[in-house]
C-alpha cells in the first residue's frame, strides 16, 4: 500500500488549490497532485519578451467569501482590470455592454429570467442586432449556435462585473495559495497524473493510481477525494466502471490554443481584453500583454486541424489576423509562442442536463467520498468565480463529513 492521506485533491488549478487551502487552514491533512504546473489553466507563463496568463481570466465575483479568499492571499497586490471590449471586425471596438437604448427598454419589458436559450437571453439583454454579433462569438467559444445553447450555464460569459487581476498575473494568486497550503501543513506534488480511482466498499478507502512523467506508477490512498479532472475523464478512470459512463462520454469540452508574440503597435491600440465577433476571424479573443505583446485565443477540439497544426502555421495565422484587425504593424513580430490548454470550457448542449443528472445519481449511489470541483470537474457554468466556488464547496463537504459527492452542475 502506498502513501495515505486524509484528503487527496486531484488537480492544482484554482478549484483544487482553493479546496486544499480551506482544508489545510482547518488543520486537515491534504495532498494535491498535479500533472503539469501550479495554477493549471490559470497559471502565468513567462517568456523572453513578455508573460502570458493562459486563461486570460480576471478575478470577478459578487461573493464576499470568494473575494475575501483572494484578498487574504494577495492583500493589496491586485490592480483593476479594464472591462472587455468587443471587436466587430477590422479593428472596430465597442465598449461593453454596448446595447442600444431600444434594447435596454426591451430588456426591462421582457424579463431575462424567462429565457430558455442563450439566443433568447442575448436578444432580451442586448437587442437583436447586438445579439447576432454576440452569437458569432458564442459559436467560436462553444461550437454551438445560441439557439442550441441553454441560457443558464452560458449567460455569465456575457455579464460584466468589477474585475481585478494580480499585479504579476493570475499565476501570482495560485503560487501564493500553494505556499499558504504548504505553510499550513499541506502538500502539493507536481508531475503526477491520476489514471485510475477505486473505492473499497468495506473500508471506504480510496486507492488512486498516478503516473509520473518518467512513467513510474505511484499508489496513493485517501479517506476522501476531491477531483477537478474533466468529468468525462474522471468517469472513465473510476473502477468499477460507472453505469453512467455512456452519459459521461457524451460530455464535450472546448480546448484552447493561444498564440502570443511581441510586435510594434498597429493603427489601433490593442485593448486589454477584446472579444472578436467577426466570423471571418478565427480567433475568439485578443489580449494586450506587457511590453507591446499581444495574445490571440482560439477555441477548438483536441485533435482537430487547429489543435494539431504546427506552431509556425498557427503563428502565421494569428499574425495575419492581428494585422487584419489593425492591432500590430506588419513585419514587426518577434518572440512568438504557442500554448495549448485542454478542456477550458465545458459545452452545454440541449442533452447536457440529462447526462449530468444521471452521472450525479450514479456518483451519489456508488462512489461515496468522491467530491467534484472545478469548471471542467463539475461540467459547470461560465462564471468567472466558478472554479473557486466549487473548490470551497467541496472542502466544506469534507469538513462537514459529507460522504456523497457534491451536486454535479445541471
LOVEXMI-838548 format. One line per 2 residues: number of its first residue (from 1); their letters; for each residue x, y, z of N, C-alpha, C. Coordinates in steps of 0.1 Angstrom, whole numbers, plus 5000, padded with zeros to 4 digits. Atoms other than C-alpha are relative to their C-alpha. Example, Ala and Ser with C-alpha at 12.3 -4.5 7.8 and 13.67 -1.06 7.14 Angstrom:
<pts>
1) AS) 5009 4988 5000 5123 4955 5078 5009 5012 5000 ~ 4991 4989 5000 5137 4989 5071 4992 5011 5008 $
</pts>
This chain:
<pts>
1) XX) 5008 4988 5000 5000 5000 5000 5009 5012 5000 ~ 4992 4988 5001 5013 5034 4991 4997 5011 5011 $
3) XX) 5002 4989 4991 5011 5068 5008 4985 5002 5003 ~ 5014 4998 4996 4979 5075 5028 4998 5015 5004 $
5) XX) 5003 4987 4995 4963 5109 5033 4986 5001 5003 ~ 5014 4999 4996 4931 5121 5048 4992 5004 4988 $
7) XX) 5007 4996 5012 4920 5140 5016 5010 5002 4989 ~ 4992 4999 5012 4936 5137 4982 4993 5009 4990 $
9) XX) 5005 4991 5010 4930 5166 4957 5007 4997 4987 ~ 4995 5003 5014 4934 5158 4920 4999 5013 4992 $
11) XX) 5000 4988 5008 4945 5190 4902 5003 5012 5008 ~ 4996 4988 4993 4963 5221 4913 4997 5013 4992 $
13) XX) 5006 4988 5005 4942 5246 4894 4993 5008 5010 ~ 5007 4992 4991 4920 5272 4910 4991 4992 5010 $
15) XX) 5010 5008 4991 4894 5247 4923 5008 4991 5010 ~ 4992 5009 4991 4919 5222 4937 5007 5007 5010 $
17) XX) 4992 4992 4991 4941 5248 4953 4990 5007 5010 ~ 5010 4994 4991 4910 5266 4968 4996 4990 5010 $
19) XX) 5004 5011 4991 4898 5233 4983 5011 4996 5010 ~ 4989 5004 4991 4932 5223 4996 5003 5011 5010 $
21) XX) 4997 4989 4991 4938 5258 5011 4990 5000 5012 ~ 5010 5000 4990 4905 5256 5030 5002 4989 5010 $
23) XX) 4998 5012 4992 4912 5221 5043 5013 5002 5009 ~ 4988 4998 4993 4948 5229 5053 4999 5010 5011 $
25) XX) 5002 4989 4990 4938 5261 5071 4991 4995 5011 ~ 5009 5005 4990 4912 5240 5090 5008 4989 5008 $
27) XX) 4992 5010 4993 4940 5217 5102 4999 4986 4995 ~ 5002 5013 5006 4932 5188 5079 5012 4996 4991 $
29) XX) 4989 5005 5008 4958 5166 5062 4995 4999 4986 ~ 5005 5000 5014 4956 5172 5025 5013 5000 4990 $
31) XX) 4990 5000 5011 4978 5164 4994 4994 5003 4987 ~ 5004 4997 5013 4974 5178 4960 5009 4994 4990 $
33) XX) 4992 5005 5011 4986 5160 4929 4996 5007 4987 ~ 5002 4992 5012 4990 5178 4896 5010 4995 4989 $
35) XX) 4992 5005 5011 5002 5167 4862 5010 5010 4994 ~ 4991 4990 5006 5017 5200 4850 5006 5010 5010 $
37) XX) 4994 4989 4992 5021 5232 4870 4990 5006 5009 ~ 5008 4993 4990 5007 5251 4899 4991 5011 4992 $
39) XX) 5009 4991 5006 4976 5271 4887 4992 4994 4988 ~ 5007 5006 5011 4966 5248 4859 4998 5010 4988 $
41) XX) 5003 4990 5011 4949 5269 4831 5001 5014 5005 ~ 4999 4986 4995 4952 5299 4854 5014 5004 5003 $
43) XX) 4986 4997 4998 4990 5298 4855 5005 5011 4991 ~ 4994 4990 5008 5012 5325 4842 5014 4995 4995 $
45) XX) 4988 5005 5006 5040 5315 4818 5008 5012 4995 ~ 4991 4989 5003 5070 5338 4813 5009 4997 4989 $
47) XX) 4991 5001 5012 5089 5342 4780 5010 5011 5000 ~ 4989 4990 5000 5118 5364 4770 4995 5014 5000 $
49) XX) 5005 4986 5002 5097 5394 4760 4988 5004 5008 ~ 5013 4997 4993 5065 5390 4780 4996 4988 5008 $
51) XX) 5006 5011 4992 5045 5369 4804 4985 4999 4995 ~ 5013 5003 5005 5012 5352 4795 4991 4993 5010 $
53) XX) 5010 5008 4992 4982 5343 4816 4992 4991 4990 ~ 5005 5010 5010 4970 5311 4799 4985 5003 4998 $
55) XX) 5014 4999 5001 4933 5315 4807 4995 5014 4996 ~ 5004 4986 5003 4932 5353 4804 4988 5004 5009 $
57) XX) 5012 4996 4991 4905 5353 4832 5004 5010 5010 ~ 4998 4990 4990 4902 5381 4857 4993 4995 5013 $
59) XX) 5006 5003 4987 4892 5380 4894 4987 5008 5000 ~ 5013 4993 5001 4855 5388 4893 4990 4991 5008 $
61) XX) 5010 5008 4993 4829 5377 4919 4992 5010 5009 ~ 5009 4992 4991 4799 5392 4938 5000 4993 5014 $
63) XX) 5000 5008 4988 4805 5365 4965 5011 5006 5010 ~ 4991 4995 4991 4821 5381 4996 5011 4990 5005 $
65) XX) 4991 5010 4995 4837 5348 5007 5011 4998 4989 ~ 4990 5002 5011 4854 5344 4973 5010 5012 4999 $
67) XX) 4992 4988 5000 4866 5380 4973 5010 5000 5012 ~ 4992 5001 4988 4879 5375 5009 5012 4990 4998 $
69) XX) 4990 5010 5002 4898 5344 4997 5012 5006 4993 ~ 4989 4995 5007 4919 5361 4971 5006 5013 5007 $
71) XX) 4995 4988 4993 4922 5393 4992 5010 4996 5011 ~ 4992 5005 4989 4937 5373 5021 5014 4995 4994 $
73) XX) 4988 5006 5005 4963 5357 4998 5009 5011 4993 ~ 4992 4990 5007 4973 5388 4978 5001 5014 5007 $
75) XX) 5001 4987 4993 4965 5416 5003 4996 5011 4990 ~ 5003 4989 5009 4967 5448 4982 5007 4999 4987 $
77) XX) 4992 5002 5013 4987 5433 4953 4991 4996 4988 ~ 5009 5001 5012 4958 5435 4928 4998 5013 4994 $
79) XX) 5003 4988 5007 4950 5460 4902 4987 4999 4992 ~ 5012 5001 5007 4918 5469 4885 5002 4996 4985 $
81) XX) 4999 5005 5014 4912 5451 4852 4990 5007 4991 ~ 5010 4994 5008 4895 5470 4824 4990 4990 4995 $
83) XX) 5011 5008 5005 4862 5457 4811 5004 4995 4986 ~ 4998 5005 5014 4862 5436 4779 4994 5009 4990 $
85) XX) 5005 4993 5012 4858 5453 4746 4995 4990 4990 ~ 5005 5009 5011 4841 5439 4715 5005 5005 4987 $
87) XX) 4995 4997 5013 4859 5438 4682 4990 4994 4989 ~ 5009 5004 5010 4833 5437 4654 5006 4995 4987 $
89) XX) 4993 5003 5013 4859 5433 4627 5008 5012 4995 ~ 4991 4990 5005 4887 5452 4611 5003 5011 5010 $
91) XX) 4995 4991 4990 4896 5468 4644 4989 5008 5007 ~ 5010 4992 4994 4863 5484 4652 4997 4995 5014 $
93) XX) 5002 5005 4986 4859 5483 4690 4988 5007 5006 ~ 5012 4995 4993 4828 5487 4711 5002 4997 5015 $
95) XX) 4999 5003 4986 4827 5491 4748 4989 4991 5005 ~ 5009 5010 4994 4808 5466 4770 4991 5007 5010 $
97) XX) 5008 5009 5008 4778 5462 4772 4997 5004 4986 ~ 5002 4995 5013 4773 5484 4742 4986 4997 4994 $
99) XX) 5013 5003 5005 4735 5478 4739 4993 5014 4997 ~ 5008 4988 5004 4712 5503 4722 4989 5003 5010 $
101) XX) 5011 4996 4990 4686 5523 4742 4988 4991 4998 ~ 5012 5008 5002 4658 5503 4725 5002 4986 5006 $
103) XX) 4997 5014 4994 4675 5470 4736 4998 5000 5015 ~ 5001 4999 4985 4677 5482 4772 4985 5001 5004 $
105) XX) 5014 4999 4997 4640 5491 4771 4993 4986 4998 ~ 5006 5014 5003 4632 5456 4756 5004 4991 5012 $
107) XX) 4995 5009 4989 4653 5440 4784 4991 5002 5013 ~ 5008 4997 4989 4631 5458 4810 4986 4993 4998 $
109) XX) 5014 5004 5003 4598 5448 4793 4999 4984 4999 ~ 5000 5015 5001 4609 5411 4787 5010 4994 5009 $
111) XX) 4990 5004 4989 4625 5396 4818 5010 4989 4995 ~ 4989 5010 5004 4658 5377 4813 4997 4986 5006 $
113) XX) 5003 5013 4993 4646 5350 4837 4992 4991 4992 ~ 5008 5009 5008 4622 5337 4811 5007 4994 4988 $
115) XX) 4992 5005 5011 4649 5329 4786 5004 4986 5002 ~ 4996 5014 5000 4654 5293 4778 5014 4997 4993 $
117) XX) 4987 5002 5008 4683 5296 4753 5008 5012 5001 ~ 4991 4988 4999 4713 5318 4752 4996 5010 4989 $
119) XX) 5005 4991 5010 4699 5333 4720 4989 5009 5005 ~ 5010 4992 4995 4668 5344 4737 5005 5010 5011 $
121) XX) 4995 4991 4989 4687 5358 4767 5008 5012 4994 ~ 4992 4989 5006 4711 5378 4745 4991 5010 4993 $
123) XX) 5009 4990 5007 4682 5393 4725 4993 5008 5010 ~ 5007 4992 4990 4664 5404 4756 5009 5009 5008 $
125) XX) 4990 4991 4992 4695 5417 4773 5006 5011 4991 ~ 4992 4990 5009 4712 5435 4743 4992 5004 4988 $
127) XX) 5006 4997 5012 4687 5436 4715 5004 4991 4989 ~ 4998 5010 5010 4685 5416 4683 5013 5003 4992 $
129) XX) 4988 4996 5009 4713 5435 4664 5013 4996 5008 ~ 4988 5004 4992 4739 5431 4692 5001 4985 5003 $
131) XX) 5001 5014 4998 4727 5396 4699 5006 4992 4989 ~ 4995 5007 5011 4736 5385 4664 5015 5000 5000 $
133) XX) 4985 4999 5000 4772 5397 4668 5005 4991 5012 ~ 4995 5009 4988 4775 5380 4703 4998 4986 4996 $
135) XX) 5002 5014 5004 4761 5349 4687 5012 4994 4992 ~ 4988 5005 5007 4791 5347 4664 5012 4997 5010 $
137) XX) 4990 5002 4990 4814 5350 4694 4997 4987 5008 ~ 5004 5012 4993 4794 5323 4713 5003 4987 4992 $
139) XX) 4997 5012 5009 4798 5299 4683 5015 4997 5000 ~ 4985 5003 4999 4836 5303 4685 5003 4994 5013 $
141) XX) 4997 5004 4987 4835 5297 4722 4996 4985 5002 ~ 5006 5013 4997 4813 5266 4723 4997 4991 4988 $
143) XX) 5003 5007 5012 4809 5255 4687 4985 4997 4999 ~ 5014 5001 5001 4771 5258 4692 4994 5014 4996 $
145) XX) 5007 4987 5002 4747 5284 4679 4992 5003 5013 ~ 5006 4995 4988 4730 5305 4706 4986 4993 5002 $
147) XX) 5013 5006 4998 4696 5288 4700 5001 4985 5003 ~ 4997 5014 4996 4713 5254 4707 5006 4999 5014 $
149) XX) 4993 4999 4987 4728 5266 4740 4990 5004 5011 ~ 5008 4996 4989 4709 5266 4773 5005 5013 5006 $
151) XX) 4996 4986 4996 4708 5301 4788 5009 4999 5013 ~ 4994 4998 4987 4719 5295 4824 5015 4998 5000 $
153) XX) 4986 5002 4999 4753 5279 4820 5009 5010 4992 ~ 4993 4992 5009 4763 5303 4793 5000 5015 5003 $
155) XX) 5002 4986 4997 4750 5337 4805 5011 5007 5007 ~ 4990 4993 4993 4778 5345 4829 5011 5005 4991 $
157) XX) 4989 4995 5009 4802 5348 4799 4997 5013 4994 ~ 5003 4987 5007 4783 5379 4787 4995 5010 5011 $
159) XX) 5003 4991 4989 4778 5396 4821 5013 5007 5004 ~ 4988 4992 4997 4802 5423 4832 4999 5005 5015 $
161) XX) 4999 4995 4986 4812 5429 4869 5014 5006 5002 ~ 4987 4995 4997 4840 5448 4885 5010 4989 5001 $
163) XX) 4990 5011 5000 4872 5428 4880 5014 5005 5003 ~ 4986 4997 4996 4908 5427 4892 5009 4989 4995 $
165) XX) 4991 5010 5003 4939 5409 4884 5013 5002 5008 ~ 4987 4999 4992 4971 5401 4904 5010 5008 4992 $
167) XX) 4991 4991 5006 4998 5426 4896 5010 4992 4991 ~ 4991 5008 5008 5021 5398 4883 4994 4990 4992 $
169) XX) 5008 5010 5008 4994 5378 4865 4993 4990 5009 ~ 5008 5009 4991 4969 5352 4877 5008 4989 5007 $
171) XX) 4992 5010 4994 4996 5328 4884 5005 5004 5014 ~ 4995 4995 4987 5007 5350 4913 4991 4996 5011 $
173) XX) 5009 5004 4990 4975 5342 4932 5002 4985 5003 ~ 4999 5014 4997 4979 5305 4928 5013 4995 5005 $
175) XX) 4987 5002 4994 5016 5305 4936 4999 5003 5015 ~ 5002 4996 4986 5006 5323 4968 4992 4990 5008 $
177) XX) 5008 5010 4994 4979 5298 4975 5007 4987 5003 ~ 4992 5012 4998 5003 5269 4971 5009 5001 5012 $
179) XX) 4991 4997 4988 5027 5285 4996 4992 5000 5013 ~ 5008 5000 4988 4999 5290 5021 4996 4986 5004 $
181) XX) 5003 5014 4997 4989 5253 5018 5012 4993 5006 ~ 4988 5007 4994 5024 5242 5025 5003 5006 5014 $
183) XX) 4998 4995 4987 5027 5266 5054 4991 4995 5011 ~ 5010 5006 4991 4996 5251 5069 5001 4985 5002 $
185) XX) 4997 5014 4998 5010 5216 5066 4995 4991 4988 ~ 5004 5008 5012 4995 5205 5032 5012 4998 4991 $
187) XX) 4989 5004 5010 5015 5191 5003 4995 5001 4986 ~ 5003 5000 5014 5015 5197 4966 5011 4993 4992 $
189) XX) 4991 5008 5007 5031 5172 4943 4998 5001 4985 ~ 5002 4998 5015 5037 5180 4906 5005 4988 4992 $
191) XX) 4995 5010 5009 5043 5157 4877 4993 4986 5002 ~ 5007 5013 4997 5017 5131 4888 4986 5001 4993 $
193) XX) 5013 5001 5007 4987 5122 4866 4992 4989 5005 ~ 5009 5011 4995 4958 5103 4881 4995 4992 4988 $
195) XX) 5004 5008 5011 4950 5074 4859 4988 4990 5004 ~ 5012 5008 4996 4925 5053 4880 4997 5003 5014 $
197) XX) 5005 4998 4987 4904 5056 4911 4991 4989 5004 ~ 5008 5011 4996 4889 5028 4931 4997 5001 5015 $
199) XX) 5004 4999 4986 4869 5028 4964 4997 4986 5005 ~ 5003 5013 4994 4870 4998 4987 4987 5001 5008 $
201) XX) 5013 4999 4994 4834 4993 4998 5000 4997 5015 ~ 4999 5005 4986 4843 4976 5031 5006 5011 5009 $
203) XX) 4993 4991 4992 4867 5002 5044 4997 5015 4997 ~ 5003 4986 5004 4856 5033 5024 5012 5007 4995 $
205) XX) 4988 4993 5004 4892 5040 5015 5001 5000 4985 ~ 4997 4998 5015 4901 5053 4980 5014 4997 4997 $
207) XX) 4987 5003 5005 4930 5040 4961 5001 5007 4986 ~ 4998 4993 5012 4943 5063 4934 5014 4997 4994 $
209) XX) 4988 5003 5007 4969 5052 4908 5004 5013 4992 ~ 4996 4988 5007 4990 5081 4895 5014 4996 4993 $
211) XX) 4988 5003 5008 5017 5080 4868 5009 5013 5000 ~ 4990 4989 5001 5049 5102 4870 5004 5002 4985 $
213) XX) 4996 4997 5013 5063 5119 4840 5010 4990 4994 ~ 4990 5010 5005 5091 5093 4838 4994 4986 4999 $
215) XX) 5006 5013 5002 5065 5065 4836 4998 4992 5013 ~ 5001 5007 4987 5068 5053 4872 4986 5002 5006 $
217) XX) 5013 5000 4994 5035 5044 4888 5000 5001 5015 ~ 5001 4998 4986 5026 5056 4923 4986 4997 5005 $
219) XX) 5013 5003 4995 4998 5044 4945 4998 5008 5013 ~ 5003 4991 4988 4981 5068 4970 4986 4995 5005 $
221) XX) 5013 5003 4995 4952 5061 4993 4995 5012 5008 ~ 5006 4988 4993 4928 5086 5009 4986 4996 5005 $
223) XX) 5013 5002 4995 4897 5087 5030 4990 5007 4991 ~ 5009 4993 5009 4881 5113 5007 5009 5005 4988 $
225) XX) 4993 4995 5012 4890 5125 4972 4992 5012 4994 ~ 5006 4989 5007 4883 5159 4956 5006 5000 4986 $
227) XX) 4995 5001 5014 4886 5156 4918 4996 5013 4992 ~ 5002 4990 5009 4890 5185 4894 5002 4996 4985 $
229) XX) 4999 5006 5014 4896 5162 4864 4988 5003 4992 ~ 5012 4999 5008 4873 5168 4835 4991 4989 5003 $
231) XX) 5009 5010 4995 4842 5149 4844 5000 4988 4991 ~ 5000 5011 5009 4843 5128 4813 5012 4991 5003 $
233) XX) 4988 5008 4997 4878 5117 4821 5000 4993 5014 ~ 5001 5007 4986 4871 5110 4858 4991 4988 4999 $
235) XX) 5009 5012 5001 4842 5087 4849 5006 4989 4993 ~ 4993 5010 5007 4864 5068 4826 5011 4994 5008 $
237) XX) 4990 5005 4992 4890 5064 4853 4995 4992 5013 ~ 5005 5007 4989 4867 5051 4880 4998 4985 4999 $
239) XX) 5001 5015 5000 4866 5014 4890 4992 4997 5012 ~ 5005 5006 5012 4843 4996 4889 4994 5010 4990 $
241) XX) 5005 4991 5010 4830 5011 4856 4987 5005 5004 ~ 5013 4994 4996 4802 5035 4864 4989 4997 4990 $
243) XX) 5011 5004 5009 4768 5026 4849 4997 5013 4992 ~ 5003 4988 5008 4766 5063 4837 5011 5004 4991 $
245) XX) 4989 4996 5008 4798 5061 4817 4995 5004 4986 ~ 5005 4996 5013 4778 5063 4785 4996 5015 5000 $
247) XX) 5003 4986 4999 4764 5097 4797 5012 5009 5000 ~ 4988 4992 4999 4798 5109 4806 5007 5001 4987 $
249) XX) 4993 5000 5013 4812 5100 4772 4993 5010 4990 ~ 5007 4990 5008 4786 5124 4757 5004 5014 5003 $
251) XX) 4996 4987 4996 4800 5154 4775 5012 5005 4991 ~ 4990 4994 5009 4821 5178 4754 5006 5012 5006 $
253) XX) 4992 4989 4995 4847 5204 4760 5007 5007 4989 ~ 4992 4993 5010 4864 5231 4741 5015 5002 5006 $
255) XX) 4986 4998 4997 4902 5233 4741 5005 5014 4995 ~ 4995 4986 5004 4923 5265 4737 5014 4999 4995 $
257) XX) 4987 4998 5005 4952 5274 4716 5003 5015 5000 ~ 4996 4986 4999 4969 5307 4724 5013 5003 4993 $
259) XX) 4988 4996 5007 4994 5324 4701 5003 5014 5005 ~ 4996 4987 4995 5013 5352 4717 5013 5005 4994 $
261) XX) 4988 4995 5006 5040 5375 4703 5002 5014 5003 ~ 4997 4986 4999 5057 5408 4707 5000 5006 4987 $
263) XX) 5001 4994 5013 5052 5433 4680 4998 5015 5002 ~ 5002 4986 4999 5051 5470 4672 4985 5003 4998 $
265) XX) 5014 4998 5000 5016 5485 4676 4995 5004 4986 ~ 5006 4997 5013 4993 5488 4646 4993 5013 5000 $
267) XX) 5006 4987 5001 4970 5516 4636 4989 5002 5011 ~ 5009 4999 4989 4947 5508 4665 5006 4994 5013 $
269) XX) 4994 5005 4988 4957 5503 4701 4993 4987 5005 ~ 5006 5013 4996 4952 5467 4713 4994 5002 5014 $
271) XX) 5007 4999 4987 4926 5465 4741 5006 4990 5010 ~ 4996 5009 4990 4934 5448 4774 4994 4986 4998 $
273) XX) 5007 5012 5003 4908 5422 4765 4989 5003 4990 ~ 5010 4998 5010 4886 5420 4735 4994 4987 4994 $
275) XX) 5007 5011 5007 4860 5395 4721 4999 5004 4986 ~ 5000 4997 5014 4863 5392 4684 4987 4994 4993 $
277) XX) 5013 5004 5006 4829 5390 4667 5000 4995 4986 ~ 5000 5003 5014 4838 5388 4631 5002 4985 4997 $
279) XX) 4998 5014 5002 4832 5352 4620 5011 4997 4990 ~ 4988 5003 5009 4859 5356 4593 5013 5000 5007 $
281) XX) 4988 5001 4992 4885 5360 4620 4998 4988 5009 ~ 5002 5012 4993 4890 5326 4636 5003 5002 5015 $
283) XX) 4997 4997 4986 4905 5340 4669 4987 5005 5007 ~ 5011 4996 4992 4879 5345 4696 5003 5012 5009 $
285) XX) 4996 4989 4991 4898 5369 4718 5014 5005 4997 ~ 4986 4993 5001 4927 5394 4716 5003 5006 5014 $
287) XX) 4996 4994 4987 4946 5404 4747 5013 5007 4999 ~ 4988 4992 5000 4972 5431 4751 5008 4995 5012 $
289) XX) 4991 5004 4989 5002 5419 4772 5010 5012 5002 ~ 4990 4989 4998 5031 5440 4786 5010 5000 4989 $
291) XX) 4989 4998 5010 5059 5453 4765 4995 5000 4985 ~ 5005 5000 5013 5037 5457 4735 4996 4986 4994 $
293) XX) 5003 5013 5005 5030 5420 4732 4984 4998 4999 ~ 5014 5003 5003 4996 5405 4720 4998 4985 5000 $
295) XX) 5003 5014 5000 4979 5372 4725 4986 4999 4993 ~ 5013 5004 5006 4951 5357 4704 4996 4986 5004 $
297) XX) 5005 5013 4995 4930 5329 4718 4991 4994 4990 ~ 5008 5008 5009 4915 5302 4696 4994 4989 5008 $
299) XX) 5006 5011 4994 4890 5276 4707 4997 4989 4990 ~ 5000 5011 5010 4889 5242 4691 4997 4987 5008 $
301) XX) 5001 5013 4993 4885 5205 4699 5014 4993 4999 ~ 4988 5007 5000 4915 5185 4709 5001 4989 4988 $
303) XX) 4998 5009 5011 4928 5166 4678 4995 5005 4987 ~ 5005 4995 5013 4911 5188 4652 5012 5007 4993 $
305) XX) 4990 4994 5008 4930 5207 4625 5008 5011 5007 ~ 4993 4989 4993 4937 5238 4646 5009 4995 5011 $
307) XX) 4992 5005 4989 4949 5218 4676 5013 4994 4996 ~ 4988 5007 5005 4973 5197 4656 5009 5008 4990 $
309) XX) 4991 4992 5010 4986 5225 4633 5013 5002 5007 ~ 4987 4997 4994 5023 5231 4637 5001 5015 5004 $
311) XX) 4999 4987 4994 5034 5262 4656 5002 5011 4990 ~ 4997 4990 5010 5047 5280 4626 4987 5004 4992 $
313) XX) 5013 4997 5007 5013 5278 4608 4991 5008 5009 ~ 5008 4993 4991 4995 5289 4639 5004 5015 5002 $
315) XX) 4995 4987 4998 5018 5319 4644 4997 5009 4987 ~ 5003 4993 5012 5013 5329 4607 4986 5004 4999 $
317) XX) 5015 4997 5001 4975 5327 4610 4997 5011 5010 ~ 5003 4990 4990 4975 5347 4643 5005 5014 4996 $
319) XX) 4994 4987 5004 4998 5374 4629 4992 5006 4989 ~ 5008 4994 5011 4977 5378 4597 4987 5005 5006 $
321) XX) 5013 4995 4994 4945 5381 4618 5002 5013 5008 ~ 4997 4988 4992 4961 5406 4642 5002 5012 4991 $
323) XX) 4998 4989 5010 4972 5427 4612 4987 5004 4994 ~ 5013 4997 5005 4938 5425 4597 4991 5008 5009 $
325) XX) 5008 4993 4990 4923 5438 4629 5007 5014 5003 ~ 4993 4988 4998 4949 5466 4629 5007 5001 5013 $
327) XX) 4995 5000 4986 4964 5456 4662 5016 5000 5000 ~ 4985 5000 5000 5001 5451 4651 5004 5005 4986 $
329) XX) 4995 4995 5012 5023 5466 4625 5007 4988 4992 ~ 4994 5011 5008 5035 5443 4596 5015 5000 5002 $
331) XX) 4985 5002 4999 5070 5429 4598 5006 5003 5013 ~ 4994 4996 4987 5075 5436 4635 4999 4989 5010 $
333) XX) 5003 5011 4991 5068 5402 4650 5013 4994 5006 ~ 4988 5007 4994 5093 5386 4675 4995 4992 5012 $
335) XX) 5003 5009 4989 5093 5360 4702 4986 4994 5000 ~ 5014 5006 5001 5062 5342 4690 5000 4987 5008 $
337) XX) 5002 5011 4992 5049 5315 4713 4986 4994 4998 ~ 5013 5007 5001 5021 5289 4711 4998 4991 5012 $
339) XX) 5003 5008 4988 5005 5274 4742 4986 4993 4997 ~ 5013 5008 5001 4978 5246 4741 4995 4996 5014 $
341) XX) 5005 5003 4987 4955 5241 4770 4987 4992 4998 ~ 5011 5009 5001 4930 5212 4773 4988 5004 5009 $
343) XX) 5012 5000 4992 4894 5213 4785 4998 5013 5008 ~ 5002 4987 4993 4890 5250 4792 4985 5004 5002 $
345) XX) 5014 4996 5000 4853 5253 4785 4991 4988 4999 ~ 5010 5011 5002 4826 5226 4792 4989 5006 4990 $
347) XX) 5010 4997 5009 4800 5226 4764 4986 4995 5005 ~ 5014 5003 4995 4763 5227 4774 4991 5000 4988 $
349) XX) 5010 5001 5011 4740 5214 4747 4987 4996 5006 ~ 5014 5003 4995 4703 5205 4750 4999 4987 5008 $
351) XX) 5000 5013 4993 4711 5170 4763 5008 5000 5012 ~ 4990 5000 4990 4737 5180 4788 4994 4998 5014 $
353) XX) 5006 5001 4987 4713 5184 4818 4997 4985 5004 ~ 5004 5014 4998 4700 5148 4814 5013 4992 5003 $
355) XX) 4987 5008 4997 4736 5134 4812 5005 5003 5014 ~ 4994 4996 4987 4747 5153 4843 4991 4995 5011 $
357) XX) 5009 5005 4990 4716 5142 4862 5003 4985 5003 ~ 4997 5015 4998 4724 5105 4856 5013 4998 5006 $
359) XX) 4986 5001 4994 4761 5110 4864 4999 5003 5015 ~ 5001 4996 4986 4752 5127 4897 4994 4989 5008 $
361) XX) 5007 5011 4993 4728 5099 4907 5010 4988 5002 ~ 4991 5011 4999 4754 5073 4899 5011 5002 5011 $
363) XX) 4990 4997 4991 4781 5090 4919 4995 5000 5015 ~ 5005 5000 4986 4759 5095 4950 4997 4986 5005 $
365) XX) 5004 5013 4996 4748 5059 4950 5013 4990 5001 ~ 4990 5010 5001 4781 5041 4942 5015 5005 5003 $
367) XX) 4986 4995 4999 4811 5064 4948 5001 5010 5012 ~ 5000 4992 4988 4808 5078 4983 5014 5005 5004 $
369) XX) 4986 4995 4996 4837 5100 4995 5007 5007 4988 ~ 4994 4993 5011 4843 5115 4960 4993 5013 4998 $
371) XX) 5006 4987 5001 4837 5152 4956 5005 5007 4987 ~ 4996 4994 5012 4838 5172 4924 5002 5015 5002 $
373) XX) 4997 4986 4999 4852 5207 4919 5006 5004 4986 ~ 4994 4994 5013 4863 5230 4890 4989 5000 4989 $
375) XX) 5009 4998 5011 4846 5241 4859 4998 4987 4992 ~ 5001 5013 5008 4855 5210 4839 4997 4988 5009 $
377) XX) 5003 5011 4991 4853 5188 4870 4986 4998 5004 ~ 5014 5001 4997 4817 5196 4876 4991 5002 4987 $
379) XX) 5006 4996 5012 4809 5205 4840 4990 5012 5002 ~ 5008 4989 4995 4797 5238 4854 4999 5012 4991 $
381) XX) 5003 4989 5008 4788 5272 4842 5012 5009 4997 ~ 4989 4992 5005 4809 5300 4828 5003 5012 5009 $
383) XX) 4997 4988 4991 4810 5324 4858 5015 5000 5003 ~ 4986 4998 4997 4844 5339 4865 5005 4993 5013 $
385) XX) 4996 5005 4987 4844 5326 4901 4996 4985 5002 ~ 5005 5014 4999 4830 5291 4893 5010 4990 5006 $
387) XX) 4991 5010 4995 4862 5272 4900 5003 5002 5015 ~ 4998 4998 4986 4869 5288 4933 4988 4996 5008 $
389) XX) 5012 5004 4993 4833 5284 4944 4998 4985 5002 ~ 5002 5015 4998 4832 5247 4937 5011 4994 5008 $
391) XX) 4989 5005 4991 4866 5242 4954 4996 5002 5015 ~ 5003 4997 4986 4854 5259 4986 4988 4991 5004 $
393) XX) 5011 5009 4997 4821 5239 4984 5004 4986 5003 ~ 4995 5014 4998 4839 5206 4981 5008 4999 5013 $
395) XX) 4993 5000 4987 4862 5215 5010 4990 5000 5012 ~ 5010 4999 4990 4831 5224 5031 4993 4986 5002 $
397) XX) 5006 5013 4999 4816 5190 5023 5009 4990 5008 ~ 4990 5009 4993 4848 5172 5035 5000 5004 5015 $
399) XX) 4999 4996 4986 4849 5193 5067 4987 4996 5007 ~ 5013 5004 4993 4812 5185 5074 4998 4985 5000 $
401) XX) 5001 5015 5001 4819 5148 5068 4989 4995 4991 ~ 5010 5005 5010 4795 5146 5039 5007 4991 4991 $
403) XX) 4993 5010 5008 4804 5115 5020 4994 4999 4986 ~ 5005 5000 5014 4781 5119 4990 5006 5011 4992 $
405) XX) 4994 4989 5008 4796 5139 4961 4991 5012 5000 ~ 5007 4988 5002 4786 5175 4958 4992 4999 4987 $
407) XX) 5009 5001 5012 4758 5181 4932 5008 5003 4987 ~ 4994 4997 5013 4770 5179 4896 4992 5011 4994 $
409) XX) 5007 4988 5006 4763 5211 4878 4989 4994 4990 ~ 5010 5004 5010 4730 5206 4859 4989 5011 5000 $
</pts>
